[in-house]
């Protein structure tokens, strides 16, 4: 068995401090569901026990993904990039899972995970996961819904200076320029698809002009929170500028991309954004695909930009994602 690896004391203390400074409501995610109860029962009976010490690394980014972990007690942190200066994605609490993305999508680990405090886990390998789906009739859809929700329960922390938009908590334009290159290199190395999505909030200028910029800021914050609630942990949301946002969706091709973004558009259009009066929003979106639309950032950005323009010209509140639809 390989020797345990640990975060550096400096990194561990910084992450613990970030967590301590979070609002209390961010530390109590609602994980109650029939699917989660059934998963808990199955894992308590069949899952292997894993114990982690404070600061111990569970797995590293790009490692092979052969199973998932359910948190029984303790606290985990999800990180990307070098573990010397990592980017903080989120924290995971008891009753939540990690490692499910690589298991479900048959790819390498998309992030590193480590324990912030002593943590007890239940491990489920691929064979036992398949057995779980076969054992419980009709459970497959429910468990997939649980695992694919991957809500980002923590507003991204200012852990890496300049990488987050301080108003909305989305990743910054500066971060986008860095991360797009990194994600394309990873997709090329491990031979999976990637979708790049431009989101442009429709008629947002009217919000500022009618209700003032303070209300406009509130709407942007609420918009980002709602978008994040529909994303997987590996999906990345950036504020590109003003009312323009960009998504990077790992492992999503030209067949899945438009459907996922239309689902997001449906959810946004049904949402009443708080304030007096409550507001309804839509967005226009253009989706481009790596490597189909090109293998450089410039080509992907050009394709996505043309398609979001096509969506606006077609009446707004639309998703343009078909190849050649520019």
Residue pairs with C-beta under 8 A, 6 or more apart in sequence:
4 53
4 56
4 57
5 56
5 57
5 60
6 12
6 53
6 55
6 56
6 57
6 114
7 15
7 55
7 57
7 83
7 114
8 83
8 84
9 55
11 83
11 84
11 86
12 54
12 55
12 116
14 159
15 77
15 88
15 116
15 159
16 116
18 88
18 157
18 159
19 27
19 75
19 77
19 91
19 116
21 157
22 91
22 154
22 155
22 157
26 153
26 154
26 155
27 91
27 93
28 93
29 93
29 95
29 96
29 151
29 153
31 93
31 95
31 96
32 95
33 142
33 146
34 142
35 139
35 142
35 143
35 145
35 146
36 95
36 146
38 136
38 139
38 142
38 143
39 70
39 97
39 132
39 143
39 146
40 70
40 95
42 132
42 135
42 136
43 70
43 122
43 124
44 122
46 124
46 128
46 131
46 132
47 70
47 122
47 123
47 124
47 128
48 122
48 123
48 124
49 120
49 121
49 122
49 123
50 58
50 69
50 120
50 121
50 122
50 123
51 118
51 119
51 120
51 121
52 58
52 74
52 114
52 115
52 118
52 119
52 120
52 121
53 115
53 118
54 115
54 116
54 117
54 118
55 114
55 115
55 116
56 114
56 115
57 83
57 112
57 113
57 114
58 69
58 76
58 98
58 99
58 113
58 114
58 115
58 121
59 65
59 99
59 109
59 112
59 113
60 83
60 109
60 112
61 79
61 80
61 81
61 109
61 110
61 111
61 112
62 108
62 109
62 186
62 190
63 108
63 109
64 102
64 108
64 109
65 99
65 101
65 102
65 103
65 106
65 107
65 108
65 109
66 102
66 103
66 125
66 126
67 99
67 103
67 123
67 124
67 125
67 126
67 128
67 129
68 97
68 98
68 99
68 100
68 103
68 123
68 124
68 129
68 147
69 97
69 98
69 99
69 113
69 121
69 122
69 123
69 124
70 95
70 96
70 97
70 121
70 122
70 124
71 92
71 93
71 94
71 95
71 96
71 97
71 98
71 119
71 120
71 121
72 94
72 120
72 121
72 122
73 94
73 119
73 120
74 94
74 115
74 116
74 117
74 118
74 119
74 120
74 121
75 91
75 92
75 93
75 115
75 116
75 117
75 119
76 91
76 92
76 98
76 113
76 114
76 115
76 116
76 119
77 88
77 90
77 91
77 92
77 113
77 114
77 115
77 116
78 88
78 89
78 90
78 91
78 92
78 98
78 111
78 112
78 113
78 233
79 86
79 87
79 88
79 89
79 111
79 112
79 113
79 114
80 86
80 87
80 89
80 110
80 111
80 112
81 87
81 182
83 112
83 114
85 160
86 112
86 159
86 160
87 159
87 160
87 163
87 175
88 156
88 157
88 159
88 160
89 111
89 152
89 156
89 233
90 152
90 153
90 154
90 156
90 233
91 116
91 153
91 154
92 98
92 113
93 153
97 146
97 147
98 113
99 109
99 113
100 147
100 150
101 107
101 110
101 150
101 232
101 233
101 234
102 108
102 109
102 110
103 126
103 129
104 144
104 147
104 148
105 192
105 251
107 190
107 192
107 250
107 251
108 190
110 233
110 234
110 250
111 233
111 234
124 132
132 139
132 143
133 139
133 140
133 143
148 232
150 231
150 232
150 233
150 234
151 228
151 229
152 228
152 229
152 231
152 233
155 169
156 164
156 169
156 170
156 171
157 164
158 164
158 166
162 172
162 174
162 175
163 171
163 172
163 174
163 175
164 170
164 171
164 172
164 175
165 171
165 172
165 238
165 239
167 217
167 220
167 221
167 239
168 220
168 221
168 223
168 224
168 239
169 221
169 224
169 225
170 224
170 237
170 238
170 239
170 245
171 179
171 236
171 237
171 238
171 239
172 238
172 239
173 238
173 239
173 240
173 241
175 238
176 238
176 240
176 246
179 236
179 238
179 248
180 196
180 248
180 297
180 300
181 297
183 194
183 236
183 248
183 250
184 194
184 290
184 295
184 297
184 300
186 250
187 193
187 194
187 250
187 290
187 291
188 291
188 295
192 250
192 251
193 251
193 252
193 253
193 254
193 289
193 290
193 291
193 292
194 248
194 249
194 250
194 251
194 252
194 289
194 290
195 247
195 248
195 249
195 252
195 253
195 254
195 256
195 257
195 260
195 287
195 288
195 289
195 290
196 246
196 247
196 248
196 249
196 287
196 288
196 289
196 290
196 300
196 301
196 304
197 246
197 247
197 248
197 249
197 257
197 261
197 285
197 286
197 287
197 288
197 304
198 240
198 244
198 245
198 246
198 285
198 286
198 287
198 304
198 305
198 307
198 308
199 227
199 244
199 245
199 246
199 247
199 283
199 284
199 285
199 308
200 243
200 244
200 245
200 283
200 284
200 285
200 308
200 312
201 220
201 223
201 243
201 244
201 245
201 281
201 282
201 283
202 281
202 282
202 283
202 284
202 312
202 316
202 317
203 316
204 216
204 219
204 242
204 243
204 281
205 243
207 215
207 216
207 219
207 279
208 215
208 216
211 275
215 275
218 273
218 274
218 275
219 273
219 275
219 279
219 281
220 243
222 273
222 274
223 268
223 273
223 281
224 237
224 239
224 245
226 267
226 268
226 271
226 273
227 237
227 245
227 247
227 264
227 268
228 237
230 263
230 264
230 267
231 237
231 247
234 250
234 251
235 247
235 248
235 249
235 250
236 247
236 248
237 245
237 246
237 247
238 245
238 246
238 247
238 248
239 245
240 246
246 304
247 261
249 257
249 260
252 260
253 289
253 292
254 287
254 289
254 292
254 321
254 322
254 323
257 287
257 289
257 321
258 287
258 319
258 321
258 322
261 285
261 287
261 319
261 321
262 319
265 282
265 283
265 285
265 317
265 318
265 319
268 281
268 282
268 283
269 280
269 281
269 282
269 317
271 280
271 281
272 278
272 279
272 280
273 279
273 280
273 281
282 316
282 317
283 317
284 308
284 311
284 312
284 316
284 317
284 318
284 319
284 320
285 307
285 308
285 311
285 318
285 319
285 320
285 321
286 303
286 304
286 305
286 306
286 307
286 308
286 309
286 310
286 311
286 319
286 320
286 321
287 304
287 307
287 319
287 320
287 321
288 294
288 300
288 301
288 303
288 304
288 307
289 300
289 303
289 323
290 300
292 323
293 299
293 300
293 303
293 323
294 300
294 302
294 303
303 326
306 326
307 320
307 321
307 325
307 326
308 320
310 320
310 325
310 326
311 318
311 319
311 320
312 318
314 320
320 326
